[in-house]
Amino acid sequence: MWYYRLTTLLLIMSTLQTVRSKRKLKEQEIIQRILKDYDWRVRPRGMNATWPDTGGPVLVTVNIYLRSISKIDDVNMEYSAQFTFREEWTDQRLAYERYEESGDTEVPPFVVLATSENADQSQQIWMPDTFFQNEKEARRHLIDKPNVLIRIHKNGQILYSVRLSLVLSCPMSLEFYPLDRQNCLIDLASYAYTTQDIKYEWKNTKPIQQKDGLRQSLPSFELQDVVTDYCTSLTNTGEYSCLRTRMVLRREFSYYLLQVSFVLSFLKLILSLFVHFQLYIPSFMLVIVSWVSFWLDKDSVPARVTLGVTTLLTMTTQSSGINAKLPPVSYTKAIDVWIGVCLAFIFGALLEFALVNYAARKDMTQVSQRIRQMKQLPTDGYRPLSASQGRSSFCCRIFVRRYKERSKRIDVVSRLVFPIGYACFNVLYWAVYLM
């Protein structure tokens, strides 16, 4: 009894193995049949019946899966992107559903012509000559195997998928730097075929897919939005179909820890002081430090001069370091306005001490002249008057020294004018560049 059961089991296993072998051979046979007498140099007919000769242009549907965006370079105005690029079109010459018309033959829904193990097969069929218009450098991924896939469906529809890494140009507008938003593009088009031969269209559902966490993965930018568009161009050689992907990138606030969506305008203005810590806070502190000289005595010449010159040189060094990270442009950036005004306030504090020193010398000269005049007054017959004048002169000197000295008056006024002026500038600056 057990002998018959064992024989039956072995027979079933042998039959299943034979079926599997036949199915594998069937796929290989399909590939051999559809590629027989196939000329990959000739583009397939379009699906438009109104074009009796050529069938109209080949409709190529595009889909992109964004994997990563990195190395956004402000100086060279470029960025790096890695994505899976997918194209779909129909080539009736590769349709193999006719092989199952007899009824006793079953064909799979699709066959894989080129996988990562055999990417050379992609040269055996016609493919769109797509290129990226704003590409600087590009490469395909070959580790562990070439990341290429060509899938042929039985109705002749072809799916081409490849993983690419590109360095793309991104012309930036830095007027609002570092509170700016940039629009970086991915433009793709046919290099040789005009719109009479190839027409690109975005996939109807989810033309641009994004990897989870992509929006927050950038170190200095946040991916706010991804928009698809068309950029068909007309040149001397014809009209070429073109697809465009526009990515809206907002420069991230460094050390910006509060993430709230209901921030009011005034609160946003206050919190914006922490925007780009390495840019704004040091310069903000330098301006305030330069005001310390207003509280120092006018006779503390070394301290006041050292404080003013040190803050001015430090601010100049910081300005040079910031501009070294940016390309030279012909327009004024937001950071240029901030640095220029900060330099003006620090330089103004240094000039204020020069004015105080000049006013102090004038005050001393006037006091000396008054003393000499009092000594030259006659003493006989005017003693009560001289005593009264002496007392009034002494009281006047005390009063003038405390409140009426022009040098002291300049310091007192500067203690109010400089902070109020700088505060007004901050309100205007953040209102313009944030709102």
Secondary structure by P-SEA (a helix, b strand, c coil): caaaaaaaaaaaaaaaaaaaaaaaaaaaaaaaaaaccccccbbbbccccccccccccbbbbbbbbbccccccccccccbbbbbbbbbbbbbcccccccccccccccccccccccccccccccccbbbbbcccccccbbbbbccccccbbbbbccccbbbbbbbbcccccccccccccccbbbbbbbbbbbcccccccbbbbcccccccccccccccccccccccbbbbbbbcccccccbbbbbbbbbbbcccccccccccccccaaaaaaacccccccccaaaaaaaaaaaccccccccaaaaaaaaaaaaaaaaaaaaaaaaaaccccccccaaaaaaaaaaaaaaaaaaaaaaaaaaaaaaaaaaaaaaaaaaaccccccaaaaaaaaaaaaaaaaaaaccccaaaaaaaaaacaaaaaaaaaaaaaaaaacc
